[in-house]
């Protein structure tokens, strides 16, 4: 997901516990058929066009359904509200909706529900973080110019034909565009969103299997099963209570004590014990997530001539095998490219595209860094938030590996940032002067999603500001291909450019890991490593 920082947990303070009352963080309470799950506060208020991180995305996945939905097991894009999406030229699409869908407030879902939502998200005035998802639609440059005010309020490429039909004209050919439409940014919106936006933000109304009951920031969000949900994927429990934690060890302790039902990221310190603790209630499976270190290419120290050797050398100084084995106990896999094995061959994954640059070789690393002019200022600083995901542990391990490879105990140091929000603000405002952590959770299972948003010139999540005309050209050509196999081959050529220039160091592919209580059954993670909440049974 866009900038997937995975802000997962918060320690339940006394005040939060009092505010939560029945939520009773630290006490079992009465939960009936409700799933009690660990969570983290979203970065922003929930709305499809402005939620681009994992925690908010979990909620949107429960309260919305779009044109497509990704199969919880295979990740394949399948029609949900779309009855059919037709094109004869990979640029002009006609979308026909299924009948019988409504929002939880009773309003019918129509073509206008989609078109209005997309126009709102794309318009620069609304400052939506997911606006770039609509950049392929004709007229985006008018509603969301690179600078200055919008010269149009709606996308010229969107036309409502009738309640169940609308057309989309893209500015260029994009053969796999329909497969992107399962992402939450493309969700429909009811009139209430536009008529009283502030009220809607306080209690979002969607068309998914759950409705939002309440939300106390820093404490919990409660969602209730929507009895009138028309889809086939109806909730099999009465609701979900998402409890906020900032310490995943505390969440794990609560799970063991019976005060929590589901932890969807096992702390690294517990991985050696988790199978003994939970038995078959522990889940460890591949997910569409990659961890990287991004270089700030907007900083002259990192973009000057010869620094590609330094960047490649640093990559070769990292012993991925040792770190993933000793710290993560096989819940991470050393990365050999910039995507994820979860894509499979059809989605575009090809192992080994990073080549020697992702293979640990201390001597070669030291030589390359010397040939490139050495580390800027004599050492590098790795920056990340350390409030979630055991990041401090692996950052220290990466620095130790670099220091050992270079024979210098001060070559690499860690700059810990206290909160995810602060770290994300520094990254998005381009205030970094050294490599920084970047986690990417796929929005949809296509290689394009791992490459274009992160490395295409001025792309929405290209926080390092990498730019290469040949890379951009290959991505454009790949998107225009009608054959997925041919498109993937061009994307692979684009990855080879990343291997040569190394704007970001691939570290490891991340598994989804979770544990659950004896109260639950049918607990699974989807290919995005998110629990499939609606399938979970309680009792």
C-alpha positions as semicolon CSV with decimal commas, in nm:
position;residue;x (nm);y (nm);z (nm)
1;X;0,000;0,000;0,000
2;X;0,107;0,359;-0,048
3;X;0,385;0,410;0,202
4;X;0,288;0,107;0,406
5;X;0,435;0,204;0,744
6;X;0,224;-0,057;0,922
7;X;0,147;0,146;1,236
8;X;-0,007;-0,140;1,427
9;X;-0,027;-0,115;1,802
10;X;-0,069;0,120;2,101
11;X;-0,033;0,039;2,469
12;X;-0,373;0,070;2,633
13;X;-0,332;0,345;2,889
14;X;-0,569;0,375;3,183
15;X;-0,748;0,671;3,030
16;X;-0,802;0,485;2,708
17;X;-0,933;0,187;2,898
18;X;-1,181;0,404;3,085
19;X;-1,290;0,568;2,762
20;X;-1,328;0,233;2,594
21;X;-1,536;0,098;2,885
22;X;-1,662;-0,234;2,750
23;X;-1,361;-0,256;2,518
24;X;-1,167;-0,307;2,841
25;X;-0,810;-0,314;2,718
26;X;-0,634;-0,553;2,953
27;X;-0,957;-0,722;3,059
28;X;-1,155;-0,990;2,886
29;X;-1,495;-0,824;2,902
30;X;-1,799;-0,950;2,714
31;X;-1,742;-0,974;2,340
32;X;-2,007;-1,222;2,224
33;X;-1,955;-1,297;1,858
34;X;-1,716;-1,008;1,806
35;X;-1,355;-1,046;1,691
36;X;-1,113;-0,850;1,913
37;X;-0,814;-0,762;1,697
38;X;-0,494;-0,556;1,736
39;X;-0,479;-0,238;1,528
40;X;-0,320;0,105;1,497
41;X;-0,480;0,446;1,450
42;X;-0,496;0,547;1,080
43;X;-0,278;0,838;0,975
44;X;-0,578;1,033;0,842
45;X;-0,953;1,030;0,872
46;X;-1,103;0,743;0,676
47;X;-1,206;0,809;0,317
48;X;-1,118;0,605;0,008
49;X;-0,938;0,887;-0,171
50;X;-0,723;0,979;0,126
51;X;-0,633;0,651;0,297
52;X;-0,304;0,511;0,175
53;X;-0,168;0,319;0,472
54;X;-0,237;-0,026;0,610
55;X;-0,438;0,044;0,923
56;X;-0,693;0,266;0,753
57;X;-0,696;0,026;0,461
58;X;-0,809;-0,257;0,688
59;X;-1,123;-0,063;0,778
60;X;-1,200;0,040;0,420
61;X;-1,173;-0,326;0,318
62;X;-1,449;-0,405;0,566
63;X;-1,690;-0,120;0,493
64;X;-1,654;-0,089;0,114
65;X;-1,685;-0,302;-0,196
66;X;-1,575;-0,179;-0,538
67;X;-1,594;-0,285;-0,900
68;X;-1,336;-0,559;-0,841
69;X;-1,229;-0,760;-0,541
70;X;-0,906;-0,952;-0,494
71;X;-0,962;-1,318;-0,415
72;X;-0,863;-1,371;-0,049
73;X;-0,652;-1,675;-0,142
74;X;-0,514;-1,622;-0,492
75;X;-0,520;-1,242;-0,511
76;X;-0,683;-1,261;-0,856
77;X;-0,893;-0,958;-0,951
78;X;-1,255;-1,071;-0,979
79;X;-1,572;-0,877;-1,058
80;X;-1,758;-0,754;-0,750
81;X;-1,998;-0,469;-0,832
82;X;-1,888;-0,481;-1,195
83;X;-2,102;-0,706;-1,413
84;X;-1,858;-0,653;-1,699
85;X;-1,576;-0,422;-1,807
86;X;-1,531;-0,410;-2,183
87;X;-1,270;-0,258;-2,414
88;X;-1,162;-0,305;-2,771
89;X;-0,850;-0,088;-2,761
90;X;-0,713;-0,102;-2,400
91;X;-0,788;0,270;-2,367
92;X;-1,167;0,313;-2,376
93;X;-1,367;0,106;-2,126
94;X;-1,739;0,053;-2,073
95;X;-1,834;-0,051;-1,721
96;X;-2,167;-0,214;-1,641
97;X;-2,274;-0,252;-1,278
98;X;-2,460;-0,538;-1,119
99;X;-2,809;-0,458;-0,997
100;X;-2,921;-0,480;-0,636
101;X;-2,635;-0,305;-0,455
102;X;-2,689;-0,028;-0,200
103;X;-2,506;0,159;0,074
104;X;-2,579;0,074;0,436
105;X;-2,796;0,389;0,462
106;X;-3,028;0,250;0,195
107;X;-2,908;0,463;-0,097
108;X;-2,870;0,271;-0,423
109;X;-2,519;0,231;-0,567
110;X;-2,520;0,371;-0,921
111;X;-2,273;0,474;-1,188
112;X;-2,283;0,824;-1,042
113;X;-2,169;0,684;-0,705
114;X;-1,844;0,582;-0,873
115;X;-1,798;0,880;-1,104
116;X;-1,862;1,137;-0,829
117;X;-1,623;0,955;-0,594
118;X;-1,347;0,938;-0,855
119;X;-1,389;1,302;-0,954
120;X;-1,368;1,406;-0,589
121;X;-1,053;1,202;-0,528
122;X;-0,881;1,336;-0,841
123;X;-0,954;1,706;-0,788
124;X;-0,646;1,886;-0,655
125;X;-0,861;2,112;-0,435
126;X;-0,957;1,813;-0,219
127;X;-0,596;1,720;-0,139
128;X;-0,654;1,345;-0,153
129;X;-0,345;1,127;-0,109
130;X;-0,477;0,872;-0,359
131;X;-0,541;1,124;-0,635
132;X;-0,264;0,974;-0,845
133;X;-0,464;0,654;-0,892
134;X;-0,678;0,853;-1,136
135;X;-0,388;0,999;-1,333
136;X;-0,449;0,751;-1,615
137;X;-0,798;0,889;-1,681
138;X;-0,837;1,153;-1,950
139;X;-0,850;1,505;-1,809
140;X;-0,646;1,440;-1,498
141;X;-0,398;1,710;-1,596
142;X;-0,684;1,962;-1,586
143;X;-0,831;1,863;-1,248
144;X;-0,494;1,793;-1,088
145;X;-0,223;2,003;-1,259
146;X;0,137;1,967;-1,151
147;X;0,122;2,329;-1,035
148;X;-0,138;2,601;-1,012
149;X;-0,514;2,579;-0,986
150;X;-0,739;2,322;-1,152
151;X;-0,894;2,432;-1,483
152;X;-1,168;2,168;-1,462
153;X;-1,366;2,018;-1,176
154;X;-1,433;1,676;-1,327
155;X;-1,241;1,422;-1,532
156;X;-1,334;1,447;-1,900
157;X;-1,269;1,073;-1,936
158;X;-1,562;0,979;-1,709
159;X;-1,914;0,976;-1,855
160;X;-2,231;0,844;-1,688
161;X;-2,453;0,669;-1,942
162;X;-2,725;0,547;-1,707
163;X;-2,763;0,418;-1,351
164;X;-2,574;0,100;-1,428
165;X;-2,335;0,208;-1,705
166;X;-2,045;0,453;-1,731
167;X;-1,749;0,488;-1,965
168;X;-1,385;0,559;-1,894
169;X;-1,134;0,698;-2,140
170;X;-0,771;0,671;-2,039
171;X;-0,505;0,914;-2,159
172;X;-0,294;0,621;-2,278
173;X;-0,334;0,249;-2,326
174;X;-0,328;0,048;-2,005
175;X;-0,433;-0,308;-2,071
176;X;-0,442;-0,424;-1,709
177;X;-0,618;-0,113;-1,577
178;X;-0,937;-0,305;-1,486
179;X;-0,734;-0,523;-1,249
180;X;-0,641;-0,215;-1,045
181;X;-1,005;-0,141;-0,963
182;X;-1,015;-0,355;-0,650
183;X;-0,809;-0,094;-0,466
184;X;-1,001;0,108;-0,206
185;X;-0,941;0,442;-0,381
186;X;-1,191;0,332;-0,648
187;X;-1,475;0,264;-0,403
188;X;-1,815;0,428;-0,464
189;X;-1,944;0,699;-0,230
190;X;-2,298;0,786;-0,118
191;X;-2,449;1,134;-0,142
192;X;-2,401;1,173;0,234
193;X;-2,027;1,196;0,177
194;X;-2,075;1,513;-0,030
195;X;-2,382;1,659;0,144
196;X;-2,232;1,654;0,496
197;X;-1,869;1,560;0,463
198;X;-1,772;1,626;0,824
199;X;-2,054;1,411;0,958
200;X;-1,960;1,132;0,717
201;X;-1,596;1,140;0,830
202;X;-1,705;1,097;1,191
203;X;-1,908;0,788;1,098
204;X;-1,832;0,663;0,746
205;X;-2,111;0,502;0,544
206;X;-2,010;0,238;0,290
207;X;-2,144;-0,064;0,105
208;X;-1,937;-0,345;0,258
209;X;-2,023;-0,626;0,501
210;X;-1,960;-0,408;0,811
211;X;-2,070;-0,068;0,936
212;X;-1,875;0,161;1,168
213;X;-2,034;0,176;1,511
214;X;-1,786;0,398;1,699
215;X;-1,425;0,514;1,703
216;X;-1,223;0,649;1,996
217;X;-0,881;0,760;1,870
218;X;-0,603;0,589;2,063
219;X;-0,842;0,328;2,198
220;X;-1,062;0,129;1,959
221;X;-1,291;0,120;1,658
222;X;-1,602;-0,098;1,670
223;X;-1,761;-0,235;1,356
224;X;-2,090;-0,420;1,335
225;X;-2,208;-0,679;1,085
226;X;-2,445;-0,524;0,832
227;X;-2,741;-0,760;0,816
228;X;-2,861;-0,612;0,487
229;X;-2,534;-0,653;0,299
230;X;-2,619;-0,787;-0,051
231;X;-2,286;-0,951;-0,135
232;X;-2,196;-1,319;-0,122
233;X;-1,910;-1,252;0,123
234;X;-2,134;-1,176;0,423
235;X;-1,975;-1,147;0,768
236;X;-1,976;-1,473;0,962
237;X;-1,931;-1,297;1,295
238;X;-2,126;-1,020;1,468
239;X;-1,858;-0,758;1,435
240;X;-1,495;-0,658;1,480
241;X;-1,340;-0,452;1,756
242;X;-1,008;-0,305;1,644
243;X;-0,804;-0,226;1,954
244;X;-0,519;0,023;1,931
245;X;-0,170;-0,083;2,040
246;X;0,174;0,078;1,996
247;X;0,365;-0,221;2,130
248;X;0,314;-0,549;1,949
249;X;0,461;-0,736;2,246
250;X;0,177;-0,603;2,461
251;X;-0,073;-0,719;2,200
252;X;0,086;-1,064;2,197
253;X;0,071;-1,082;2,577
254;X;-0,298;-0,988;2,569
255;X;-0,357;-1,261;2,310
256;X;-0,196;-1,520;2,536
257;X;-0,397;-1,394;2,835
258;X;-0,726;-1,428;2,648
259;X;-0,788;-1,052;2,636
260;X;-0,743;-1,034;2,258
261;X;-0,845;-1,268;1,976
262;X;-0,620;-1,174;1,688
263;X;-0,272;-1,026;1,644
264;X;-0,187;-0,979;1,279
265;X;0,188;-0,928;1,310
266;X;0,381;-1,146;1,553
267;X;0,662;-0,951;1,727
268;X;1,008;-1,064;1,621
269;X;1,106;-1,137;1,981
270;X;0,829;-1,399;2,000
271;X;0,895;-1,579;1,672
272;X;1,117;-1,839;1,835
273;X;0,834;-1,930;2,074
274;X;0,520;-1,871;1,872
275;X;0,471;-2,226;1,745
276;X;0,496;-2,359;2,100
277;X;0,266;-2,085;2,230
278;X;-0,004;-2,107;1,964
279;X;0,041;-2,433;1,775
280;X;-0,181;-2,438;1,466
281;X;-0,324;-2,100;1,563
282;X;-0,010;-1,938;1,421
283;X;-0,018;-1,827;1,056
284;X;0,297;-1,767;0,851
285;X;0,247;-1,721;0,477
286;X;0,394;-1,519;0,186
287;X;0,247;-1,174;0,131
288;X;0,280;-0,897;-0,125
289;X;0,513;-0,689;0,091
290;X;0,872;-0,579;0,044
291;X;1,101;-0,385;0,276
292;X;1,356;-0,147;0,122
293;X;1,600;0,130;0,206
294;X;1,541;0,434;-0,015
295;X;1,806;0,687;-0,105
296;X;1,709;1,058;-0,113
297;X;1,800;1,127;-0,474
298;X;1,697;1,490;-0,420
299;X;2,007;1,527;-0,200
300;X;2,318;1,621;-0,401
301;X;2,536;1,389;-0,193
302;X;2,345;1,087;-0,319
303;X;2,268;1,193;-0,675
304;X;2,612;1,306;-0,788
305;X;2,811;1,109;-1,044
306;X;2,962;0,786;-0,918
307;X;2,725;0,742;-0,626
308;X;2,549;0,453;-0,798
309;X;2,858;0,250;-0,705
310;X;2,826;0,354;-0,342
311;X;2,457;0,265;-0,339
312;X;2,525;-0,075;-0,496
313;X;2,813;-0,132;-0,255
314;X;2,592;-0,065;0,045
315;X;2,342;-0,318;-0,088
316;X;2,617;-0,580;-0,116
317;X;2,728;-0,504;0,241
318;X;2,397;-0,628;0,385
319;X;2,386;-0,994;0,484
320;X;2,016;-1,056;0,416
321;X;2,034;-1,430;0,477
322;X;2,178;-1,388;0,824
323;X;1,935;-1,114;0,928
324;X;1,621;-1,289;0,807
325;X;1,732;-1,616;0,969
326;X;1,847;-1,488;1,307
327;X;1,591;-1,213;1,364
328;X;1,286;-1,323;1,170
329;X;1,306;-1,703;1,184
330;X;1,208;-1,753;0,819
331;X;0,917;-1,505;0,825
332;X;1,117;-1,291;0,582
333;X;1,290;-1,397;0,260
334;X;1,596;-1,215;0,120
335;X;1,484;-1,001;-0,174
336;X;1,632;-1,054;-0,518
337;X;1,421;-0,790;-0,695
338;X;1,191;-0,494;-0,620
339;X;0,855;-0,676;-0,627
340;X;0,724;-0,984;-0,443
341;X;0,698;-1,360;-0,504
342;X;0,331;-1,325;-0,406
343;X;0,271;-1,188;-0,757
344;X;0,360;-1,520;-0,917
345;X;0,475;-1,548;-1,278
346;X;0,146;-1,412;-1,414
347;X;0,164;-1,102;-1,194
348;X;0,520;-1,036;-1,311
349;X;0,753;-1,167;-1,042
350;X;1,095;-1,280;-1,166
351;X;1,356;-1,385;-0,915
352;X;1,714;-1,261;-0,939
353;X;1,669;-0,933;-1,128
354;X;1,876;-0,748;-0,869
355;X;2,172;-0,969;-0,962
356;X;2,498;-0,951;-0,765
357;X;2,392;-0,621;-0,607
358;X;2,160;-0,813;-0,371
359;X;2,421;-1,077;-0,285
360;X;2,632;-1,028;0,027
361;X;2,996;-0,973;-0,066
362;X;3,194;-0,770;0,187
363;X;3,507;-0,731;-0,028
364;X;3,315;-0,621;-0,338
365;X;3,102;-0,385;-0,128
366;X;3,407;-0,212;0,018
367;X;3,571;-0,179;-0,323
368;X;3,260;-0,033;-0,490
369;X;3,211;0,225;-0,215
370;X;3,573;0,333;-0,245
371;X;3,547;0,357;-0,626
372;X;3,231;0,570;-0,591
373;X;3,407;0,823;-0,368
374;X;3,314;0,686;-0,027
375;X;3,021;0,746;0,203
376;X;2,898;1,110;0,213
377;X;3,050;1,267;0,523
378;X;3,222;0,940;0,604
379;X;2,914;0,750;0,726
380;X;2,546;0,689;0,662
381;X;2,246;0,722;0,890
382;X;1,947;0,489;0,848
383;X;1,617;0,648;0,951
384;X;1,290;0,482;1,044
385;X;1,008;0,501;1,291
386;X;1,065;0,253;1,571
387;X;0,721;0,241;1,732
388;X;0,603;-0,055;1,521
389;X;0,722;-0,363;1,338
390;X;1,047;-0,432;1,533
391;X;1,221;-0,189;1,299
392;X;1,493;-0,092;1,546
393;X;1,608;-0,454;1,569
394;X;1,668;-0,504;1,198
395;X;1,803;-0,151;1,147
396;X;2,073;-0,222;1,402
397;X;2,143;-0,555;1,230
398;X;2,176;-0,387;0,889
399;X;2,412;-0,126;1,029
400;X;2,620;-0,395;1,201
401;X;2,644;-0,582;0,872
402;X;2,758;-0,270;0,686
403;X;3,007;-0,179;0,958
404;X;3,154;-0,529;0,959
405;X;3,179;-0,539;0,581
406;X;3,356;-0,202;0,569
407;X;3,572;-0,263;0,876
408;X;3,447;0,055;1,039
409;X;3,226;0,051;1,350
410;X;3,105;0,404;1,276
411;X;3,024;0,368;0,906
412;X;2,653;0,320;0,975
413;X;2,431;0,445;1,256
414;X;2,055;0,439;1,318
415;X;1,836;0,747;1,353
416;X;1,519;0,630;1,535
417;X;1,203;0,837;1,492
418;X;0,952;0,797;1,774
419;X;0,626;0,777;1,583
420;X;0,506;0,658;1,244
421;X;0,327;0,987;1,181
422;X;0,642;1,193;1,241
423;X;0,849;0,964;1,021
424;X;0,594;0,971;0,739
425;X;0,581;1,349;0,754
426;X;0,960;1,373;0,723
427;X;0,960;1,133;0,429
428;X;0,670;1,293;0,242
429;X;0,819;1,641;0,291
430;X;1,152;1,521;0,145
431;X;1,354;1,609;0,454
432;X;1,583;1,307;0,444
433;X;1,957;1,337;0,383
434;X;2,038;0,965;0,417
435;X;1,873;0,630;0,339
436;X;1,536;0,569;0,502
437;X;1,309;0,271;0,551
438;X;1,026;0,211;0,308
439;X;0,778;-0,073;0,331
440;X;0,548;-0,138;0,037
441;X;0,235;-0,347;0,054
442;X;0,083;-0,405;-0,287
443;X;-0,241;-0,227;-0,374
444;X;-0,316;-0,485;-0,642
445;X;-0,128;-0,797;-0,758
446;X;0,056;-0,657;-1,062
447;X;0,426;-0,583;-1,111
448;X;0,327;-0,236;-1,229
449;X;0,213;-0,156;-0,874
450;X;0,560;-0,225;-0,732
451;X;0,746;-0,021;-0,992
452;X;0,548;0,274;-1,125
453;X;0,422;0,431;-0,799
454;X;0,767;0,410;-0,637
455;X;1,022;0,479;-0,913
456;X;0,849;0,653;-1,205
457;X;0,938;1,023;-1,228
458;X;0,725;1,227;-0,984
459;X;0,506;0,927;-0,901
460;X;0,290;0,950;-0,590
461;X;0,505;0,729;-0,365
462;X;0,842;0,808;-0,521
463;X;0,965;0,962;-0,196
464;X;1,330;0,937;-0,296
465;X;1,258;1,141;-0,614
466;X;1,436;0,894;-0,841
467;X;1,405;0,980;-1,210
468;X;1,529;0,798;-1,518
469;X;1,386;0,856;-1,870
470;X;1,460;0,502;-1,989
471;X;1,286;0,351;-1,686
472;X;0,980;0,574;-1,748
473;X;0,972;0,478;-2,116
474;X;0,979;0,105;-2,041
475;X;0,695;0,142;-1,790
476;X;0,486;0,334;-2,044
477;X;0,550;0,072;-2,309
478;X;0,466;-0,211;-2,069
479;X;0,135;-0,050;-1,975
480;X;0,038;-0,022;-2,342
481;X;0,097;-0,391;-2,416
482;X;-0,215;-0,604;-2,462
483;X;-0,020;-0,919;-2,374
484;X;0,059;-0,952;-2,005
485;X;0,363;-1,165;-2,083
486;X;0,512;-0,900;-2,313
487;X;0,428;-0,629;-2,060
488;X;0,602;-0,820;-1,782
489;X;0,916;-0,855;-1,995
490;X;0,936;-0,477;-2,031
491;X;0,882;-0,431;-1,660
492;X;1,170;-0,672;-1,601
493;X;1,391;-0,454;-1,821
494;X;1,288;-0,158;-1,608
495;X;1,392;-0,349;-1,296
496;X;1,734;-0,408;-1,447
497;X;1,776;-0,030;-1,455
498;X;1,700;-0,022;-1,083
499;X;1,967;-0,289;-1,033
500;X;2,223;-0,072;-1,210
501;X;2,132;0,260;-1,045
502;X;2,006;0,127;-0,707
503;X;1,776;0,414;-0,600
504;X;1,646;0,179;-0,331
505;X;1,798;-0,131;-0,173
506;X;1,567;-0,435;-0,169
507;X;1,601;-0,600;0,170
508;X;1,348;-0,881;0,208
509;X;1,003;-1,001;0,117
510;X;0,776;-1,011;0,417
511;X;0,544;-1,291;0,517
512;X;0,211;-1,229;0,675
513;X;0,223;-1,356;1,032
514;X;-0,065;-1,374;1,276
515;X;-0,187;-1,554;1,583
516;X;-0,537;-1,602;1,714
517;X;-0,724;-1,724;2,018
518;X;-0,914;-2,047;2,073
519;X;-1,239;-1,851;2,038
520;X;-1,180;-1,809;1,665
521;X;-1,186;-2,039;1,364
522;X;-1,149;-1,995;0,988
523;X;-0,882;-1,728;1,037
524;X;-0,685;-1,652;0,720
525;X;-0,468;-1,375;0,582
526;X;-0,514;-1,252;0,226
527;X;-0,215;-1,195;-0,008
528;X;-0,188;-0,842;0,133
529;X;-0,128;-0,996;0,482
530;X;-0,458;-0,853;0,610
531;X;-0,698;-1,078;0,804
532;X;-1,008;-1,176;0,608
533;X;-1,230;-1,052;0,889
534;X;-1,564;-1,141;0,733
535;X;-1,472;-1,511;0,713
536;X;-1,378;-1,545;1,081
537;X;-1,611;-1,740;1,308
538;X;-1,632;-1,673;1,682
539;X;-1,714;-1,941;1,939
